[in-house]
Amino acid sequence: MFGQKVEWVERFTGEETPLIEPKELPKWIVHEDEHVIAINKPGWLVCHPSKKGPMSSLAGAIRVYCQTEKLHLVSRLDRETSGIVLIAKHRKSASQYQKAVEARRVSKSYLVWLVGELKEDILVDQALGLDAHSPVHVKQIVREGKKTQTAQTRFERIDYSVKFNVTLAKAIPVTGRKHQIRAHAEWLKLPVLGDKIYGPDARLYLEFIERGWSNELERQLKYHRQALHARSLKFEGIEYQEDFEAPLTDDLRALNSFLGFPIEIEG
């Protein structure tokens, strides 16, 4: 596996993930005031409540931490994507942030580790729709025709490892479609490292759901999760905190160290 072994990987069993340790949650907070809380979500945690109780999801754990049910998810991430998740503490702040999102008065940036070399910066302007031929029903694909949505993602090269054939890049989504960065990376033939759906074979995702992490998944994917990190959120026209940034999670810092990339990434 690229990077060091991560303790929680051994506790993955398909759809089941470890419960949040209450003492760990405060360490993930990158900003908190009376209006909003920003979390640097680890890459094993779902955002939305699950049947296993409040400590099985970020939303549930934050409600326990804040001792209130009146919280609003402004942004969210796939379970295996780490980084900034924004939660408004009351209706007024939620409304302002959500209206800014709808009006596109927000910019997002991600860090992504791609399998292969991104030779130059590129804007991918390719519509996305469901992949009717995939065994994973949520998988998106670049295609034309009905029931597609316009999608644009800019990829900017940061560094490249010749030894491991991995590019570290910044991904800037212009639009906000489901799995957009991962689907556009696949279209570039530079899939996200560790991606179980958009990587070498989408059936690996089904195997993971059924059996959990295995030696075969490690052999094919090289990394325990999709190496994608929501680095920053920047709003305009908000009377509350406008800029949020999440440092690399411990597993991604270990990955960068292993690949010979900078541990701290500027911008």
N, C-alpha and C positions, 0 to 999 in steps of 0.2 A: 504493500500500500504506500502511496505517496505520503510523506509526512509521518508523524508519530501515530501510534495507536491511540484512539480516542476512547476513553472509558465507557461513554454511553453507547457506543456502537454495539458493544457486547450485550446491551440490554434491549436493543431493537428486536422486536418480534413481529415483523410485518406491520399491520395497522396499529399495533400497540406501541406506545412510546413511554419512556420513563415519566413518572410524575415529577412536578417541579418541587424542588426543595425550597421551603419558605426562606431560608437564610440566603439562598442564591439569588433570588429575585431582585433585591436592592442593588446588586452588583451590575445588573443589566440596564439600570436607569441612566440615561445620558442627559436628560433634562426633566425637571419637574417643577411646576408652580401650581397656583390655585386653579389654573385654567386647562392645563394640558400636561400629559406625561408622555415622554418619548423613550422607547425601549430598544435596546440593541438585542433583538431576538436571536437566540441560538438556532442552529440549523437542524434541529430535531423536533421542534415544537410547533403544534398547530396554533393558529390564531383564534379560531372560533371554538365555543364551548363544545365539549364532547360528553358522552354518557358516563365517563369514568369520574366525574366530579370536577369541581372548580380547579384543582391543581393539575389537571390534565391538559389545560389550554392556557394560552396567554391571557385571553379575555377573562376567563374565570379567576385566574390567579391575581390579576390586577384588581378585580372587584373585591377580592378578599383583602388585598394589600391596602386599598383605599377605603375599605369598609363601606362600600356603597354599590348599589345595582345600577345607578344612573351614570353609566359611562358609554362613550360612543367611539367605535373604531373608525378613525378617519382614513387610515391606510392599513393594508394587510399584505402578508406575504405567503407564498406557498410554504408548506412545512419545512422543506429542505433548503429554503433560501434564508440566509441570515440577514441581519441588519435592521434598519430603522422601521419601527412600527409606531404610529402616532395614535394616541387615544385622548379624546377630549373629555374633560371632567364635567361639563355641563352643556346644556342645549345651545346656548348662545355661541360659545367657542366652536362647538361642533358644526353649527350652521355656517360660520364664517370659513372654516377650513374646507368644508364640503363644497360650498359655493365656489371657492377658489379653485378646487379640483375641477368642478364642472366647467368653469370659465377658462380653464387651462392657464391659470395664474400660479402654477406650481411647476418647478423643474425637479427632475429626479436624476440621480446618477447611481450607477452600480459598478462594482468591480467584478470581473468575470475571468475565469481561467479557461481558455479554449484549447482543445486538442488540435494541434497543428499550428502553422505560422500565419498570423495576420500580417501581411506584408505592408499594408498601408491603411490609413484611416478610410472608412467607407460608410456611406449612408445607405442602409438597406430600405428600399421603398417597395415593399411587396405585400400584397393583401394576404390575409390569413383566413382559413376556415377549418372546420373539423376534417380530420383525416378519416375518410370512410373505410379505409383499408387497414387501419391500425387495430390491433387487439386491445388497445387502451382507448376507451371511448372518449376521453377528454383531450386526446392529442390533437394539436393544431398543426397545420401544414400550409406552406406557401402554395396557393393555387388560384385559379381564376374561376369565374362562374357565380352562380347564385349562392346566397348565404355566406358571403365573405365580407370581411371588414378591412378597410385600408389600414395599413400599419407601417410605421417608420421607426427604425432604430439606428442610431449612429454608434459605430464601434471605433474606438481610438486606441491604437497600440501603445502600451507602456513598456513592455519588456518581453523578451523571448528567450526560452531555454532550448538551445540546440540539442543538448544532451537528452532532455526529456520530451522534446517536441511539444511544448506547451507555451502558449502566449498569455501573458497577463494584459488585460485590456480594460478600458473604461467603456461601459455601455450606457448610452443616453437614450431612453425611450421618448420619442416625440409624441407617440400615441400610447394608449394604455390598454392594449389587448391582452387577453388571457395567454399566458406562457410566451409572450411576444419575443423577449430576448432569446429564450431557449429555442424557439421555432426558427427565428431568423439566423441564429448561430448554426443550426442544423442545415439550413438552406445554403449557407456559406461553405458547408462541408468542414466547419470548424466547431463541432459540438462542444457543449459545456462539459468540462471534466466531471466525471462521476454522475452524469445525468442518466437516470434509469429509464426515462421515457424517450428522450431525444438523442440518446447516445447510440451505442452500437446496435442495440436491439431492444425495442419497447417491451418485449416479453420478459426482460429482466425485471421490469417493474412488477409484473404479475407474480413472478417468482419471489420477489422480495415481500410482497403483500402476503403471500401464502406461507413462506418459510422463514422470512427474516434474512438478515445478512448472512452470507455464506462465502466459502473460499472461492466458489465459481464467480460470484459477483465481484469479489475483490480482484480476481484475475482479469476479468473483462473491463471493469470500470476503473480500477486503479485508485479510486477514492471513494469514501464512504457516503458522500452525498453530493448533490450538484454544487459545484464550486461557484456560487453566485451570492453576492453580498450587496444589499441595498445600502449604499454609502451615505447619500445625502438627500434631504428634502428641503427645498427652498420655496417659500410662498411669497406672494406679492399682495399688498392691500389688506393685510391682516393686522388687527390691533393687538394681537397677542404675539408670542414668540414666532418668528418667521423662518429661522434657519436651524436645521438639525443635522447632525453628522454622527455616524457610528463608526468607531474604530474597528479594525479587524477582530473577529472572534479568535479565541485561542487556537482552534483547529486550523483556521486560515493563516494565522501567523506561522504556525508550524509548517504548513504547506509551502508558504513563501520561503521559509528558511531552507527547507529541503530542496526546492527548485533553484535556489540561489537568487531569488528576487528580493527587493527591499522589504523589510519587515513593516516599515511605516510608509504609507503611500500618500503623497501630497495631492491635494485637490480632490 
